[in-house]
Amino acid sequence: MRVSLDWLAEYITLPTDDVAVIREAFESLGHEVEGIEHLSADWTEVVIAEVVSVEPHPDADKVRLCQVVYDSARTPVDVVCGAWNFDVGAVVPFAKPGAVLPGGFEIGTRKIRGVESNGMICSERELGLGEDAAGILVLDADAPVGAEFAEYVALPDVVFDLAITPNRPDAMSMLGIARDLSAYFEVPYAMSEPELPTVPGTPSTTVEIQDPTGCLRFTGREIQDLAIGPSPFWMRQRLRAAGVRAISNAVDVTNNVMLAVGPPLPSFDGERIVGEHLVGRRAGMGETVSSLDGVGRS
């Protein structure tokens, strides 16, 4: 299990940030540390900017002329961009002239088909934060314009790769790890308990447990009018630190909750549930299921 100290800080305030001390605590608790990864920003001079203007390039069809602002004076900066997945109002990471991106790629001011471009609006891949290079990395609307991008993505961070023994399923979550460290360091831990809103009516899908030994509890909650799309950026980054691939908001939020508090939390497309009935049971002999990565498992 990969434990990000930045994520863990939501549940416990550790009395130290010394990696060696925290490692000793984990191993004293019976959690073997198989590896430690130090995550840091592999770039310089990247800030959060707002796109305030998008116009056609006067001499090119495949790129656009944009203006971004990122300082308190909101001084517009011209930049040419070839991505089309954003518009006016988008909040984006912006590499200022003089920035250096992963791989030693230096950003400057240059002319593109006769128009001066001052810096670059960045994609996930250009920042080394993912594999998506099809478009610009569009941040959450409330991302603080003008802030250093590294601070927004909670870097630097330290991730411990722990080997959790089979008899400690209670430790296979951020909350479980926080509880263990709370006992070790003798400091409090806490978790939020949000109130879930409900509406009148009965869910259209029923749930049945056919194997109470293997499945002690199986409950369901129906969510209607959900627009499927990318998760918020902070959630995608949190899952990435935990070693989990982001897929969509409907899938990512369940993985986020599972990693945070422990119990598995699958999501189902209501339109694909046969007979509007979910059954918790063991697989039959030779029965296979296709997981989200397209692999058949038996």
Buried (B, 14 or more C-beta within 10 A) or exposed (E): BBBBBBBBBBBBEBEEEEBEEBBEBBEEBBBEBEEBEEBEBBBBBBBBBBBBEBEEBEEBEEBBBBBBBBEEEEEEBBBBBEBEEBEEEBBBBBBBBEBBBEEEEEBEEEEBEEBEBBBBBBBBBBBEBBEBEEBBBBBEEEBEBEEBBBEBBBBEBBBBBBEBEEEEEEBBBBBBBBBBBBEBBEEEBEEEEEEEEEEEEEEEBEEEBEEEEEEEEBEEEEEEEEEEEBBBBBBBBBBBBBEBBBBEBBBBBBBBBBBBBBEEBEBEEBEEBEEEEBBBEEEEEEEEEEEEEEEEEE
